Amino acid sequence: MAEVQKKKSAMVMTVTKDRDVPLERIRNIGIIAHIDAGKTTTTERILFETGKTYKQGSVDEGTTVTDWMAQERERGITIVSAAITTFWDLKATSSVESGHYRVNIIDTPGHIDFTAEVERSLRVLDGAVMVFDGRTGVESQSETVWRQADKYSVPRICVLNKLNLIGADFEGSLKSIHERLGANAAPIVLPIGVEHDHRGIVDLVKMKAFSYKAVEDNALTEGEIPSDLLESAKKYRKELIEKVSEFDDATLTKYLEGQEPTETELKQAIRKGVIKGKFFPIFGGDNRTAEVQLILDGVIEYLPSPLDLPPVEGVNPKTGEKETRERKNEAPFSALAFKVMTDPHVGRLVYLRIYSGKISSGQVVYNSTRQNQERIGKLVLLHADQRELIDSAFAGEIVAAVGIKDTTTGDTVCDPGFPIHLESISFPEPVISLAIEPATKSDQEKMGIALGKLSDEDPTFRIKSNPETGQTIISGMGELQLEVLVDRMKREFGVVATTGAPQVAYKETIKKIAQGEGKYIRQTGGRGQYGHCLVRVEPRGRGEGFLFKSEIKGGAIPSEFISPIEKGIKEKMENGILAGFPMVDMGVFVYDGSFHEVDSSEIAFKIAGSLAVEEAARRADMVLLEPIMKVEVSTPEEFMGDVIGDLSSKRAQIQGTEKRGTMTVILGQAPLAELSGYATKLRSISQGRASYYMEPSHYEEVPRNIAEQIVAKSGKAQAS
């Protein structure tokens, strides 16, 4: 054991030297999953196995490396994605060269409230390890993160974790991956025993058994496949070869000729399928154990290096033409800023994924998104909440820059001489809001600074002022997210604030075409004000957003006043007309108007635009929209009737039920407005044995009687 300790210590001390790993030996991966599937535990065991830590951290004990925030340790959940760099030595007989590999890992949250962390991580990663709970298989957030990975074409390997726990269902979990995700996936390992009998796995590629005696062991014993599993292993291996034959001609030829591919041939075929997104190998077992060594081998053997992926594509901001960058150190520098963090010691940290070229401390870079230049102060290598200063960084690396002031999430930074704009990152709209006020006058200014820094970090966290009440309104993806942010304000910025009850983020829209006129005429002693326009409003499809267009002909309104009209319309829509909620999914067309040679001004036309859109909207059958949540409740069967009855009373639409392990899962959709405090109610109904998960689904029209009550409460009720 002493020898192992020495080896690990050396690996930690030689991080800077190890940075010289060539590009083909780098893996940028994320650990993604449904909440509580075991992402952080998997990461902890990886860090232990690679010598990054001497003792495996525990989520329950609050001793994990990647869950370093006080809130994460108290709640036992991941809130922010943590980046960490480690190294792994791959042995011979592989689809890639054996030797020393660098693995950059991002451990992501599983809770839907922190979905932005997953979104931005997947945008910059080359591969992912998708962890499933081996008792339930695919769960709701599993589907969500799988779709996010599909969106960015991220190659994945799958891991069925917790096969050592009661209720473990290897077959059922495999079935859920095929049915719910529609994935071309096959196991490449077979568990040796499940539940308390689990003691290792059969490697279906090598056709060897690997076992361990205790969870704490950091060695796997290689041996022959147990006789009671031999037939099953042969069956699964045959299925694996059949799946691989679907996309690899060499394997297909051998399969049709009745020959077995060699270990190296099969691994190379699997690797090819994974990188192209055509195949997803499934590992499985207990991720607290040395079995993670096989997952690490799988990460190196099957997931791509930066060189395995096509050149990164972008647009030249000067010419508008498409351009590419080779993922090499010799290419012009390009990187995407995918995360911002405020560090109490070093200040603002901007996380960068470098796609091409090289960057050094003190270098000037061009932000092609905001069209300005920035100077890199310092560069740091990330180890969760620890930092290591470095002089330069290269293609394929994930680092953080200090000293960049104006670059934020989704921005491209590049070589000023070779500008390029890379695809940004899209984030979902917030669905819940609450009013926040400083507890004392001295907290007022501090609160503004704290909120600004927190919204800089989290793109789904929005702040706005209510012009009528003077209140500050914060919005986000869920109550938990807002609760954590308010807690962070207190701990990190020393701001004590009081919050109101959470409010649903309603929206307003129209249902028919209508016209309106806006006239702003003021005569004073000197120069007057004159602005006059006519607009037409038209409903658009749900989620299509706002469209503004000028149909002015013959110079009825000079072109310089069109932009102020649009500005006035946007401001009015942002503050709402029916009940003070933002207006969405409508087109506004300016088709006529008039102007005065002397008195017309930008401000007059801005006010006229605001008046015109209000008049038109009130004639266009305005309605309120509310966020509808996808809800899944896992409950013992005996409480199913009570749970369904309670959901129905909350205007929920029950879409079906399904069996997952020992639990019955009720699937449905319900308005977010009805789900406040649902966790407490569900515990009461089920004697604390049921749990639920929800995520935003879509917006839907609020029933008229409920909409009338909301409008009345807003104090904006007027005759339409």
Backbone hydrogen bonds, N-H to C=O, Kabsch-Sander energy under -0.5 kcal/mol:
donor,donor_aa,acceptor,acceptor_aa,energy
5,Q,1,M,-2.3
6,K,2,A,-2.1
7,K,3,E,-2.3
8,K,4,V,-2.4
9,S,5,Q,-2.4
10,A,6,K,-2.1
11,M,7,K,-1.8
12,V,8,K,-1.9
13,M,9,S,-2.0
14,T,10,A,-1.4
15,V,12,V,-0.9
18,D,14,T,-2.4
19,R,15,V,-0.6
19,R,16,T,-1.1
20,D,17,K,-1.7
21,V,18,D,-1.2
25,R,22,P,-2.1
26,I,23,L,-1.8
27,R,102,R,-2.2
29,I,27,R,-0.7
29,I,104,N,-2.8
30,G,127,G,-1.2
31,I,106,I,-2.5
32,I,30,G,-0.6
32,I,129,V,-2.3
34,H,131,V,-0.6
35,I,110,G,-0.7
37,A,34,H,-1.5
42,T,38,G,-2.0
43,T,39,K,-2.5
44,E,40,T,-2.7
45,R,41,T,-2.2
46,I,42,T,-2.2
47,L,43,T,-2.5
48,F,44,E,-2.0
49,E,45,R,-3.1
50,T,46,I,-2.1
51,G,48,F,-1.2
52,K,47,L,-2.4
53,T,47,L,-1.4
62,G,58,S,-0.7
62,G,59,V,-0.7
63,T,58,S,-2.4
68,W,66,T,-1.3
73,R,69,M,-2.1
74,E,70,A,-2.2
75,R,71,Q,-2.1
76,G,72,E,-1.9
77,I,72,E,-0.9
82,A,107,D,-1.8
84,I,105,I,-2.4
85,T,382,L,-0.6
86,T,103,V,-2.5
88,W,101,Y,-2.4
90,L,88,W,-0.7
90,L,99,G,-3.1
99,G,90,L,-2.0
101,Y,88,W,-2.5
102,R,25,R,-2.8
103,V,86,T,-3.2
104,N,27,R,-2.9
104,N,102,R,-0.5
105,I,84,I,-3.3
105,I,103,V,-0.6
106,I,29,I,-1.9
107,D,82,A,-2.4
107,D,105,I,-0.5
108,T,31,I,-1.7
108,T,106,I,-0.6
114,F,111,H,-1.9
115,T,112,I,-1.7
117,E,114,F,-1.3
118,V,114,F,-0.8
119,E,115,T,-2.5
120,R,116,A,-2.5
121,S,117,E,-1.5
122,L,118,V,-2.8
123,R,119,E,-1.5
124,V,120,R,-0.7
124,V,121,S,-1.1
125,L,121,S,-0.8
126,D,28,N,-1.7
127,G,28,N,-1.6
128,A,155,P,-1.8
129,V,30,G,-3.2
130,M,128,A,-0.6
130,M,157,I,-2.9
131,V,32,I,-2.6
131,V,129,V,-0.7
132,F,159,V,-3.2
133,D,137,G,-0.7
134,G,132,F,-0.6
134,G,161,N,-3.2
136,T,133,D,-1.0
137,G,133,D,-3.2
143,E,139,E,-1.8
144,T,140,S,-1.8
145,V,141,Q,-2.8
146,W,142,S,-2.0
147,R,143,E,-2.2
148,Q,144,T,-2.1
149,A,145,V,-2.4
150,D,146,W,-2.3
151,K,147,R,-2.4
152,Y,148,Q,-1.3
153,S,150,D,-1.4
154,V,149,A,-2.6
157,I,128,A,-2.1
158,C,281,P,-2.9
159,V,130,M,-2.7
160,L,283,F,-2.4
161,N,132,F,-3.1
161,N,159,V,-0.9
163,L,285,G,-2.2
165,L,162,K,-1.6
168,A,165,L,-1.7
169,D,134,G,-2.9
173,S,169,D,-2.2
174,L,170,F,-2.1
175,K,171,E,-2.4
176,S,172,G,-2.0
177,I,173,S,-1.7
178,H,174,L,-1.9
179,E,175,K,-2.9
180,R,176,S,-2.6
181,L,176,S,-0.7
181,L,177,I,-0.9
182,G,178,H,-0.7
183,A,177,I,-1.3
185,A,183,A,-1.7
186,A,280,F,-1.1
188,I,282,I,-2.5
189,V,282,I,-0.9
190,L,202,V,-1.9
192,I,200,G,-3.1
193,G,191,P,-1.1
195,E,163,L,-2.4
197,D,194,V,-1.7
198,H,195,E,-1.7
199,R,192,I,-2.2
200,G,192,I,-0.5
201,I,210,F,-2.7
202,V,190,L,-3.1
203,D,201,I,-0.5
203,D,208,K,-3.2
204,L,188,I,-2.2
204,L,202,V,-0.8
205,V,188,I,-0.6
207,M,203,D,-2.3
208,K,203,D,-1.1
209,A,223,G,-2.8
210,F,201,I,-3.3
211,S,221,T,-2.1
212,Y,199,R,-1.8
217,D,214,A,-1.3
221,T,211,S,-3.4
222,E,220,L,-0.6
223,G,209,A,-2.5
229,L,226,P,-1.9
230,L,226,P,-0.7
230,L,227,S,-0.7
231,E,227,S,-0.5
233,A,229,L,-2.8
234,K,230,L,-2.3
235,K,231,E,-2.2
236,Y,232,S,-2.4
237,R,233,A,-2.3
238,K,234,K,-2.2
239,E,235,K,-2.0
240,L,236,Y,-2.3
241,I,237,R,-2.5
242,E,238,K,-2.2
243,K,239,E,-2.4
244,V,240,L,-2.5
245,S,241,I,-2.2
246,E,242,E,-0.8
246,E,243,K,-0.8
247,F,244,V,-1.4
248,D,244,V,-1.3
249,D,247,F,-0.5
252,L,248,D,-2.0
253,T,249,D,-2.7
254,K,250,A,-1.9
255,Y,251,T,-2.5
256,L,252,L,-2.8
257,E,253,T,-1.6
258,G,255,Y,-1.2
259,Q,254,K,-3.1
266,L,262,T,-2.6
267,K,263,E,-2.4
268,Q,264,T,-2.5
269,A,265,E,-2.1
270,I,266,L,-2.6
271,R,267,K,-2.7
272,K,268,Q,-2.0
273,G,269,A,-2.2
274,V,270,I,-2.6
275,I,271,R,-2.5
276,K,272,K,-1.7
277,G,274,V,-1.3
278,K,273,G,-2.7
279,F,273,G,-1.2
280,F,184,N,-1.7
282,I,186,A,-2.1
283,F,158,C,-3.4
283,F,281,P,-0.6
285,G,160,L,-2.7
287,N,285,G,-0.5
289,T,286,D,-1.8
292,V,289,T,-1.8
293,Q,290,A,-2.2
294,L,291,E,-1.3
295,I,291,E,-1.0
296,L,292,V,-2.7
297,D,293,Q,-2.2
298,G,294,L,-2.1
299,V,295,I,-2.5
300,I,296,L,-2.0
301,E,297,D,-3.0
302,Y,298,G,-2.8
303,L,298,G,-0.8
303,L,299,V,-1.1
308,D,305,S,-1.5
309,L,305,S,-0.5
309,L,306,P,-1.0
312,V,325,R,-1.8
314,G,323,E,-2.7
315,V,421,H,-2.2
316,N,321,E,-3.1
320,G,316,N,-3.2
323,E,314,G,-2.8
325,R,312,V,-2.3
328,K,326,E,-2.5
331,A,328,K,-0.8
334,S,356,S,-2.0
335,A,413,V,-2.4
336,L,353,R,-1.9
337,A,411,D,-3.0
338,F,336,L,-0.7
338,F,351,Y,-1.7
339,K,351,Y,-0.9
340,V,457,E,-0.5
341,M,349,L,-2.7
343,D,341,M,-0.7
343,D,347,G,-3.5
347,G,343,D,-2.4
349,L,341,M,-3.7
350,V,401,A,-2.3
351,Y,339,K,-2.9
351,Y,349,L,-0.6
352,L,399,V,-3.5
353,R,336,L,-2.3
354,I,352,L,-0.7
354,I,397,E,-2.6
355,Y,334,S,-2.2
355,Y,353,R,-0.6
356,S,334,S,-1.7
357,G,328,K,-3.1
359,I,393,A,-2.5
361,S,391,D,-2.4
362,G,376,I,-2.3
363,Q,360,S,-1.8
365,V,374,E,-3.1
366,Y,414,C,-3.1
367,N,365,V,-0.5
367,N,372,N,-3.3
368,S,366,Y,-1.0
368,S,412,T,-1.3
369,T,412,T,-0.8
371,Q,367,N,-1.4
372,N,367,N,-1.4
374,E,365,V,-2.8
376,I,363,Q,-3.0
376,I,374,E,-0.5
377,G,402,V,-2.1
378,K,402,V,-1.3
379,L,390,I,-0.7
380,V,400,A,-2.7
381,L,388,E,-3.1
383,H,386,Q,-2.4
384,A,83,A,-3.3
386,Q,383,H,-2.3
388,E,381,L,-1.9
390,I,379,L,-2.5
393,A,359,I,-2.7
395,A,357,G,-1.0
396,G,354,I,-2.6
397,E,394,F,-1.8
399,V,352,L,-2.1
399,V,397,E,-0.5
400,A,380,V,-2.3
401,A,350,V,-2.8
402,V,378,K,-2.9
403,G,348,R,-0.8
405,K,403,G,-0.6
410,G,337,A,-3.4
411,D,408,T,-2.1
413,V,335,A,-2.3
414,C,366,Y,-2.3
415,D,333,F,-2.1
418,F,415,D,-1.4
421,H,315,V,-2.5
422,L,420,I,-0.6
423,E,313,E,-0.6
431,V,476,G,-2.1
432,I,476,G,-2.0
433,S,503,Q,-3.9
434,L,474,I,-2.3
436,I,472,T,-2.6
437,E,498,T,-2.7
439,A,496,V,-2.7
443,D,440,T,-0.8
444,Q,441,K,-1.1
445,E,441,K,-0.5
446,K,442,S,-0.7
447,M,443,D,-2.8
448,G,444,Q,-1.5
449,I,445,E,-1.8
450,A,446,K,-2.6
451,L,447,M,-2.9
452,G,448,G,-1.9
453,K,449,I,-2.1
454,L,450,A,-2.5
455,S,451,L,-2.5
456,D,452,G,-1.5
457,E,453,K,-1.4
458,D,454,L,-2.1
461,F,458,D,-1.7
462,R,460,T,-0.7
462,R,475,S,-2.1
464,K,473,I,-2.2
466,N,471,Q,-3.0
470,G,466,N,-3.0
472,T,436,I,-0.8
473,I,464,K,-3.6
473,I,471,Q,-0.5
474,I,434,L,-2.8
474,I,472,T,-0.5
475,S,462,R,-2.5
476,G,432,I,-2.6
482,L,478,G,-1.8
483,E,479,E,-2.6
484,V,480,L,-2.5
485,L,481,Q,-2.2
486,V,482,L,-2.4
487,D,483,E,-2.0
488,R,484,V,-2.5
489,M,485,L,-1.9
490,K,486,V,-1.5
491,R,487,D,-2.4
492,E,488,R,-3.0
493,F,488,R,-0.8
493,F,489,M,-1.0
494,G,490,K,-0.7
495,V,489,M,-2.2
496,V,494,G,-0.6
497,A,495,V,-0.6
498,T,437,E,-3.0
500,G,435,A,-2.6
503,Q,433,S,-5.0
505,A,431,V,-2.5
506,Y,504,V,-1.8
507,K,625,L,-2.2
508,E,582,P,-2.8
509,T,623,V,-2.2
511,K,620,A,-2.2
511,K,621,D,-0.6
512,K,620,A,-1.7
514,A,537,V,-1.8
516,G,535,V,-2.4
518,G,533,C,-2.9
520,Y,531,G,-3.4
521,I,519,K,-0.5
522,R,529,Q,-2.4
524,T,522,R,-0.5
529,Q,522,R,-2.7
530,Y,599,D,-1.3
531,G,520,Y,-1.8
532,H,594,S,-0.8
533,C,518,G,-2.4
534,L,592,D,-2.9
535,V,516,G,-2.7
536,R,589,F,-2.4
537,V,514,A,-2.9
538,E,587,G,-2.4
540,R,585,D,-2.4
544,E,541,G,-2.4
547,L,586,M,-1.8
549,K,588,V,-2.1
551,E,549,K,-0.5
551,E,590,V,-3.6
556,A,553,K,-0.9
561,F,558,P,-2.0
562,I,559,S,-1.4
563,S,559,S,-0.6
565,I,561,F,-1.5
566,E,562,I,-2.3
567,K,563,S,-2.4
568,G,564,P,-2.5
569,I,565,I,-2.3
570,K,566,E,-2.7
571,E,567,K,-2.4
572,K,568,G,-2.0
573,M,569,I,-2.4
574,E,570,K,-2.5
575,N,571,E,-1.7
576,G,572,K,-0.6
583,M,573,M,-2.5
584,V,508,E,-2.7
587,G,538,E,-3.2
588,V,547,L,-3.0
589,F,536,R,-2.8
590,V,549,K,-2.1
591,Y,534,L,-2.1
591,Y,589,F,-0.7
592,D,534,L,-1.2
594,S,532,H,-1.5
600,S,596,H,-1.5
601,S,530,Y,-0.6
605,F,601,S,-1.9
606,K,602,E,-2.2
607,I,603,I,-2.2
608,A,604,A,-2.2
609,G,605,F,-2.6
610,S,606,K,-1.9
611,L,607,I,-2.5
612,A,608,A,-2.7
613,V,609,G,-2.3
614,E,610,S,-1.5
615,E,611,L,-2.2
616,A,612,A,-2.4
617,A,613,V,-2.6
618,R,614,E,-2.1
619,R,615,E,-0.8
619,R,616,A,-0.8
620,A,617,A,-1.5
623,V,509,T,-2.5
625,L,507,K,-3.7
626,E,700,E,-3.0
628,I,698,H,-3.6
629,M,670,A,-3.2
630,K,695,E,-3.1
631,V,629,M,-0.6
631,V,668,G,-3.0
632,E,693,Y,-2.5
633,V,666,I,-2.2
634,S,632,E,-0.5
634,S,691,S,-2.8
635,T,633,V,-0.6
635,T,664,T,-2.8
639,F,636,P,-1.9
640,M,637,E,-1.6
643,V,639,F,-2.4
644,I,640,M,-2.6
645,G,641,G,-2.3
646,D,642,D,-2.3
647,L,643,V,-2.5
648,S,644,I,-2.6
649,S,645,G,-1.5
650,K,647,L,-1.4
651,R,648,S,-1.3
652,A,647,L,-1.7
653,Q,669,Q,-3.1
654,I,652,A,-0.6
655,Q,667,L,-2.8
656,G,667,L,-1.1
658,E,665,V,-2.0
660,R,663,M,-2.7
663,M,660,R,-1.9
664,T,635,T,-2.8
665,V,658,E,-3.4
666,I,633,V,-2.9
666,I,664,T,-0.6
667,L,656,G,-3.1
667,L,665,V,-0.5
668,G,631,V,-2.3
669,Q,653,Q,-1.9
670,A,629,M,-2.2
672,L,627,P,-2.5
674,E,671,P,-1.4
675,L,672,L,-1.7
678,Y,675,L,-1.9
681,K,677,G,-1.6
682,L,678,Y,-2.9
683,R,679,A,-2.0
684,S,680,T,-1.9
685,I,681,K,-2.3
686,S,682,L,-2.3
687,Q,683,R,-0.6
687,Q,684,S,-0.6
688,G,683,R,-2.4
689,R,686,S,-1.4
691,S,634,S,-2.3
693,Y,632,E,-2.1
695,E,630,K,-1.7
697,S,628,I,-2.7
698,H,628,I,-1.4
700,E,626,E,-2.2
702,V,624,L,-2.7
706,I,703,P,-0.6
707,A,703,P,-2.6
708,E,704,R,-2.4
709,Q,705,N,-1.1
710,I,706,I,-2.0
711,V,707,A,-2.7
712,A,708,E,-2.4
713,K,709,Q,-2.2
714,S,710,I,-1.6
715,G,711,V,-0.8
715,G,712,A,-0.8
716,K,711,V,-1.0
717,A,711,V,-0.6
